[in-house]
Amino acid sequence: MARRASAEREAEEIIANARAEAERIAGEAKAKMEDFVARRTKTAESKIALAEAQALSDVRAAAADAAVAAASTILSQSVKGEVADELLAKGHRRSPRQAETDASTPRLLEIHRRRP
């Protein structure tokens, strides 16, 4: 009977140790998963913030380009002579980006010069 009791105690110890080890492993896995999710969330939030900032910058640039184009059109229609030539030339010299991308500058000057 003593052997049986000893075997039962040993079996209970093995089971208790196995449960404790399983709980420890589960706790570690849960902590690792929470850390992984937190890192992925932070990365996603950073990417979203960067995309929002880039979109805002793109919208501002497009608005500025549209304003310059509108001003150029208005000036080419309402201002005459050398004053118009100077204003259009100065306006497009102010922004290298605009000067590189705006193919309308020579056309606006040509339209202006053709007007009576």
Backbone as ProteinMPNN parsed JSONL, in Angstrom:
{"seq_chain_A": "MARRASAEREAEEIIANARAEAERIAGEAKAKMEDFVARRTKTAESKIALAEAQALSDVRAAAADAAVAAASTILSQSVKGEVADELLAKGHRRSPRQAETDASTPRLLEIHRRRP", "coords_chain_A": {"N_chain_A": [[0.809, -1.179, 0.0], [2.015, 1.168, 0.641], [3.682, 1.613, -1.49], [1.851, 2.173, -3.475], [0.656, 4.54, -2.537], [2.873, 6.172, -2.559], [3.394, 6.196, -5.309], [1.058, 7.431, -6.202], [1.34, 9.971, -5.011], [3.622, 10.806, -6.333], [2.66, 10.856, -8.968], [0.695, 12.838, -8.685], [2.374, 15.011, -8.136], [3.786, 15.183, -10.543], [1.682, 15.812, -12.273], [0.859, 18.255, -11.139], [3.184, 19.762, -11.491], [3.28, 19.729, -14.292], [0.935, 21.128, -14.9], [1.571, 23.626, -13.77], [3.77, 24.303, -15.354], [2.528, 24.42, -17.865], [0.762, 26.567, -17.422], [2.639, 28.593, -17.014], [3.903, 28.655, -19.52], [1.709, 29.329, -21.111], [1.14, 31.858, -20.062], [3.481, 33.249, -20.8], [3.242, 33.063, -23.592], [0.902, 34.526, -23.962], [1.743, 37.07, -23.11], [3.754, 37.576, -24.995], [2.193, 37.629, -27.324], [0.511, 39.813, -26.806], [2.441, 41.842, -26.755], [3.362, 41.668, -29.392], [1.019, 42.373, -30.817], [0.684, 44.972, -29.859], [3.013, 46.21, -30.882], [2.583, 45.904, -33.649], [0.238, 47.38, -33.939], [1.148, 49.93, -33.238], [2.975, 50.35, -35.329], [1.222, 50.317, -37.525], [-0.36, 52.549, -36.893], [1.565, 54.55, -37.092], [2.183, 54.412, -39.818], [-0.274, 55.167, -40.882], [-0.483, 57.794, -39.908], [1.675, 58.946, -41.251], [0.833, 58.636, -43.91], [-1.455, 60.248, -43.84], [-0.282, 62.753, -43.364], [1.225, 63.015, -45.713], [-0.821, 63.029, -47.612], [-2.156, 65.394, -46.884], [-0.131, 67.221, -47.42], [0.084, 66.848, -50.195], [-2.452, 67.747, -51.006], [-2.312, 70.432, -50.22], [-0.21, 71.285, -51.886], [-1.365, 70.862, -54.407], [-3.491, 72.665, -54.233], [-2.076, 75.068, -54.05], [-0.782, 75.055, -56.544], [-3.041, 75.174, -58.209], [-4.024, 77.681, -57.472], [-1.959, 79.356, -58.362], [-2.07, 78.831, -61.106], [-4.663, 79.787, -61.65], [-4.365, 82.486, -60.957], [-2.446, 83.208, -62.854], [-3.917, 82.876, -65.208], [-5.966, 84.767, -64.839], [-4.433, 87.112, -64.65], [-3.242, 87.089, -67.19], [-5.412, 87.642, -68.75], [-6.325, 90.092, -67.875], [-4.296, 91.977, -67.437], [-2.17, 94.021, -69.344], [0.454, 94.336, -71.845], [3.903, 95.175, -71.075], [3.873, 95.059, -68.314], [2.274, 92.836, -67.741], [3.871, 90.798, -68.848], [6.109, 90.934, -67.134], [4.946, 90.368, -64.603], [3.956, 87.742, -64.991], [6.346, 86.374, -65.566], [7.812, 86.802, -63.165], [6.128, 85.577, -61.327], [6.309, 82.868, -62.002], [8.973, 82.388, -61.62], [9.216, 82.287, -58.909], [8.825, 79.74, -57.816], [10.6, 76.878, -58.086], [9.619, 74.28, -58.39], [7.086, 74.71, -59.442], [7.819, 75.979, -61.818], [9.13, 73.906, -63.107], [7.087, 72.054, -63.501], [4.993, 73.376, -64.707], [3.866, 73.763, -67.717], [2.471, 75.715, -68.903], [3.348, 78.349, -68.802], [4.975, 79.527, -71.009], [2.964, 79.373, -72.924], [0.918, 80.985, -71.85], [2.188, 83.481, -71.931], [2.438, 83.72, -74.662], [-0.27, 83.772, -75.482], [-1.052, 86.097, -74.215], [0.498, 88.002, -75.557], [-0.614, 87.92, -78.099], [-3.056, 89.091, -77.82], [-5.106, 91.93, -78.527]], "CA_chain_A": [[0.0, 0.0, 0.0], [2.919, 2.309, 0.701], [4.131, 1.88, -2.866], [0.762, 2.789, -4.218], [0.531, 5.908, -2.039], [4.048, 6.892, -3.071], [3.19, 6.36, -6.756], [0.001, 8.421, -6.372], [1.926, 11.284, -4.706], [4.535, 11.146, -7.441], [1.811, 11.184, -10.115], [0.099, 14.14, -8.4], [3.444, 16.006, -8.297], [4.036, 15.304, -11.983], [0.535, 16.53, -12.834], [0.918, 19.636, -10.64], [4.296, 20.415, -12.2], [2.881, 19.89, -15.693], [-0.034, 22.227, -14.925], [2.3, 24.868, -13.512], [4.567, 24.587, -16.558], [1.582, 24.809, -18.915], [0.299, 27.922, -17.099], [3.763, 29.495, -17.253], [4.063, 28.767, -20.974], [0.539, 30.074, -21.609], [1.336, 33.255, -19.667], [4.521, 33.805, -21.675], [2.682, 33.182, -24.94], [-0.046, 35.637, -23.944], [2.525, 38.305, -23.032], [4.392, 37.77, -26.309], [1.148, 37.979, -28.284], [0.101, 41.187, -26.512], [3.538, 42.694, -27.2], [3.333, 41.643, -30.859], [-0.141, 43.155, -31.259], [0.96, 46.38, -29.548], [4.005, 46.695, -31.851], [1.935, 45.985, -34.973], [-0.701, 48.497, -33.875], [1.947, 51.154, -33.277], [3.484, 50.472, -36.696], [0.091, 50.688, -38.393], [-0.733, 53.933, -36.583], [2.614, 55.403, -37.655], [2.001, 54.433, -41.269], [-1.479, 55.954, -41.154], [-0.148, 59.202, -39.669], [2.546, 59.372, -42.347], [-0.004, 58.749, -45.108], [-2.302, 61.433, -43.668], [0.568, 63.936, -43.544], [1.56, 63.102, -47.131], [-2.046, 63.437, -48.324], [-2.361, 66.804, -46.594], [0.891, 67.947, -48.186], [-0.3, 66.778, -51.608], [-3.614, 68.616, -51.216], [-1.836, 71.813, -50.15], [0.561, 71.566, -53.103], [-2.316, 70.964, -55.524], [-4.221, 73.929, -54.068], [-1.157, 76.152, -54.408], [-0.621, 75.015, -57.997], [-4.287, 75.664, -58.816], [-4.098, 79.126, -57.238], [-1.006, 80.004, -59.263], [-2.612, 78.727, -62.456], [-5.801, 80.699, -61.747], [-3.837, 83.853, -60.969], [-1.815, 83.413, -64.159], [-4.978, 83.032, -66.2], [-6.618, 86.066, -64.606], [-3.501, 88.17, -65.03], [-3.04, 87.101, -68.64], [-6.61, 88.198, -69.378], [-6.676, 91.434, -67.422], [-3.158, 92.897, -67.445], [-1.666, 94.12, -70.717], [1.768, 94.901, -72.117], [5.108, 94.761, -70.366], [3.521, 94.752, -66.921], [1.812, 91.447, -67.733], [5.034, 89.94, -69.078], [6.916, 90.936, -65.917], [4.227, 89.661, -63.543], [3.946, 86.314, -65.289], [7.711, 85.857, -65.427], [8.14, 86.797, -61.736], [5.291, 84.579, -60.657], [6.788, 81.513, -62.266], [10.329, 82.245, -61.086], [9.141, 82.152, -57.463], [8.772, 78.35, -57.381], [11.245, 75.959, -59.033], [8.72, 73.141, -58.627], [6.05, 75.179, -60.359], [8.435, 76.243, -63.115], [9.43, 72.612, -63.736], [5.886, 71.292, -63.843], [3.974, 74.186, -65.368], [4.186, 73.992, -69.125], [1.582, 76.746, -69.43], [3.956, 79.688, -68.76], [5.2, 80.076, -72.347], [1.68, 79.483, -73.62], [0.239, 82.171, -71.33], [2.856, 84.658, -72.491], [2.094, 83.801, -76.096], [-1.668, 84.203, -75.568], [-1.094, 87.489, -73.825], [1.096, 88.837, -76.597], [-1.497, 87.919, -79.269], [-4.259, 89.901, -77.544], [-4.997, 93.32, -79.0]], "C_chain_A": [[0.866, 1.261, 0.0], [3.435, 2.663, -0.694], [3.078, 2.602, -3.669], [0.618, 4.257, -3.808], [1.692, 6.746, -2.571], [3.896, 7.163, -4.567], [2.113, 7.419, -7.019], [0.526, 9.831, -6.091], [2.833, 11.745, -5.841], [3.734, 11.552, -8.678], [1.167, 12.557, -9.92], [1.131, 15.26, -8.566], [3.737, 16.253, -9.779], [2.917, 16.113, -12.637], [0.571, 17.999, -12.406], [2.036, 20.405, -11.353], [3.943, 20.676, -13.662], [1.882, 21.035, -15.834], [0.67, 23.57, -14.736], [3.121, 25.273, -14.735], [3.663, 25.046, -17.705], [1.068, 26.229, -18.676], [1.401, 28.947, -17.365], [3.948, 29.73, -18.76], [2.915, 29.57, -21.58], [0.667, 31.558, -21.266], [2.378, 33.94, -20.532], [3.994, 34.032, -23.087], [1.703, 34.359, -25.015], [0.701, 36.972, -23.918], [3.199, 38.595, -24.369], [3.375, 38.209, -27.355], [0.688, 39.419, -28.065], [1.169, 42.178, -26.972], [3.551, 42.793, -28.725], [2.194, 42.515, -31.391], [0.103, 44.644, -31.005], [1.964, 46.962, -30.544], [3.39, 46.861, -33.227], [0.951, 47.15, -35.019], [0.049, 49.82, -33.977], [2.498, 51.392, -34.682], [2.386, 50.916, -37.651], [-0.321, 52.134, -38.158], [0.29, 54.914, -37.155], [2.467, 55.522, -39.166], [0.785, 55.273, -41.652], [-1.19, 57.435, -40.978], [0.724, 59.744, -40.791], [1.737, 59.561, -43.631], [-0.918, 59.972, -45.024], [-1.505, 62.711, -43.902], [0.918, 64.12, -45.019], [0.344, 63.555, -47.941], [-2.326, 64.924, -48.111], [-1.369, 67.661, -47.379], [0.543, 67.97, -49.671], [-1.476, 67.711, -51.915], [-3.184, 70.083, -51.185], [-1.061, 72.192, -51.409], [-0.369, 71.73, -54.306], [-3.108, 72.27, -55.439], [-3.342, 75.117, -54.454], [-0.951, 76.209, -55.918], [-1.86, 75.554, -58.709], [-4.415, 77.176, -58.643], [-3.158, 79.882, -58.168], [-1.53, 79.975, -60.695], [-3.787, 79.697, -62.652], [-5.328, 82.151, -61.807], [-3.181, 84.162, -62.304], [-2.848, 83.652, -65.244], [-5.647, 84.395, -66.064], [-5.704, 87.202, -65.041], [-3.31, 88.244, -66.546], [-4.235, 87.706, -69.367], [-6.856, 89.658, -69.014], [-5.528, 92.435, -67.461], [-2.529, 92.858, -68.835], [-0.218, 94.599, -70.74], [2.889, 94.336, -71.281], [4.829, 94.397, -68.913], [3.09, 93.296, -66.809], [2.978, 90.491, -67.913], [5.869, 89.82, -67.811], [6.242, 90.153, -64.788], [4.228, 88.159, -63.77], [5.33, 85.703, -65.107], [8.104, 85.765, -63.954], [7.364, 85.717, -60.995], [5.8, 83.174, -60.853], [8.24, 81.322, -61.854], [10.298, 81.952, -59.589], [9.188, 80.703, -56.987], [9.436, 77.449, -58.413], [10.353, 74.771, -59.369], [7.645, 73.523, -59.634], [6.641, 75.389, -61.744], [8.733, 74.946, -63.86], [8.174, 71.927, -64.251], [4.863, 72.073, -64.645], [4.402, 74.522, -66.793], [3.363, 75.134, -69.703], [2.226, 78.129, -69.475], [4.233, 80.234, -70.153], [3.907, 80.277, -73.115], [0.922, 80.724, -73.152], [0.867, 83.447, -71.884], [2.499, 84.839, -73.958], [0.658, 84.285, -76.281], [-1.766, 85.683, -75.259], [-0.573, 88.405, -74.944], [0.2, 88.919, -77.83], [-2.717, 88.8, -79.063], [-4.044, 91.328, -78.008], [-4.856, 94.304, -77.858]], "O_chain_A": [[0.491, 2.286, -0.57], [3.602, 3.833, -1.037], [3.37, 3.517, -4.439], [0.472, 5.123, -4.67], [1.505, 7.892, -2.982], [4.236, 8.249, -5.037], [2.239, 8.213, -7.951], [0.212, 10.774, -6.818], [2.815, 12.906, -6.249], [4.106, 12.504, -9.364], [1.095, 13.351, -10.858], [0.807, 16.333, -9.076], [3.912, 17.394, -10.206], [3.177, 16.993, -13.457], [0.337, 18.888, -13.225], [1.852, 21.551, -11.762], [4.273, 21.732, -14.203], [1.968, 21.825, -16.774], [0.397, 24.53, -15.456], [3.16, 26.446, -15.105], [4.016, 25.973, -18.435], [0.951, 27.012, -19.619], [1.135, 30.035, -17.877], [4.125, 30.864, -19.205], [3.132, 30.399, -22.463], [0.339, 32.416, -22.086], [2.188, 35.081, -20.953], [4.264, 35.064, -23.702], [1.678, 35.094, -26.002], [0.326, 37.903, -24.63], [3.211, 39.739, -24.823], [3.67, 39.071, -28.182], [0.495, 40.163, -29.026], [0.844, 43.233, -27.516], [3.729, 43.877, -29.28], [2.394, 43.305, -32.314], [-0.234, 45.481, -31.842], [1.788, 48.09, -31.005], [3.648, 47.856, -33.903], [0.848, 47.833, -36.038], [-0.361, 50.721, -34.709], [2.485, 52.523, -35.168], [2.6, 51.792, -38.489], [-0.6, 52.865, -39.108], [-0.075, 55.983, -37.644], [2.61, 56.609, -39.725], [0.82, 56.006, -42.64], [-1.604, 58.25, -41.804], [0.535, 60.877, -41.234], [1.937, 60.536, -44.354], [-1.131, 60.657, -46.024], [-1.984, 63.64, -44.553], [0.913, 65.242, -45.525], [0.471, 64.372, -48.853], [-2.69, 65.63, -49.051], [-1.733, 68.698, -47.932], [0.691, 68.999, -50.329], [-1.496, 68.38, -52.949], [-3.624, 70.882, -52.011], [-1.231, 73.289, -51.94], [-0.18, 72.63, -55.125], [-3.367, 72.907, -56.46], [-3.804, 76.055, -55.103], [-0.946, 77.291, -56.505], [-1.752, 76.294, -59.687], [-4.861, 77.873, -59.555], [-3.519, 80.931, -58.701], [-1.447, 80.971, -61.412], [-3.892, 80.348, -63.691], [-5.827, 82.945, -62.605], [-3.342, 85.262, -62.833], [-2.677, 84.522, -66.097], [-5.866, 85.09, -67.056], [-6.137, 88.138, -65.713], [-3.227, 89.332, -67.115], [-4.091, 88.224, -70.474], [-7.52, 90.382, -69.757], [-5.775, 93.639, -67.515], [-2.377, 91.789, -69.427], [0.27, 95.191, -69.777], [2.846, 93.189, -70.835], [5.484, 93.518, -68.353], [3.499, 92.598, -65.881], [3.069, 89.484, -67.212], [6.293, 88.722, -67.45], [6.892, 89.367, -64.099], [4.475, 87.389, -62.842], [5.456, 84.616, -64.543], [8.672, 84.757, -63.532], [7.91, 85.029, -60.132], [5.721, 82.361, -59.932], [8.694, 80.183, -61.749], [11.267, 81.415, -59.053], [9.563, 80.461, -55.84], [8.899, 77.268, -59.505], [10.336, 74.309, -60.51], [7.335, 72.766, -60.554], [6.025, 75.014, -62.742], [8.61, 74.882, -65.083], [8.189, 71.296, -65.308], [3.947, 71.478, -65.212], [5.189, 75.438, -67.031], [3.534, 75.489, -70.869], [1.689, 79.016, -70.139], [3.763, 81.328, -70.466], [3.768, 81.24, -73.869], [0.345, 81.439, -73.971], [0.16, 84.382, -72.261], [2.288, 85.955, -74.433], [0.395, 85.12, -77.146], [-2.464, 86.432, -75.943], [-1.154, 89.453, -75.222], [0.256, 89.917, -78.548], [-3.35, 89.215, -80.035], [-2.945, 91.871, -77.898], [-4.754, 95.509, -78.089]]}, "name": "protein", "num_of_chains": 1, "seq": "MARRASAEREAEEIIANARAEAERIAGEAKAKMEDFVARRTKTAESKIALAEAQALSDVRAAAADAAVAAASTILSQSVKGEVADELLAKGHRRSPRQAETDASTPRLLEIHRRRP"}
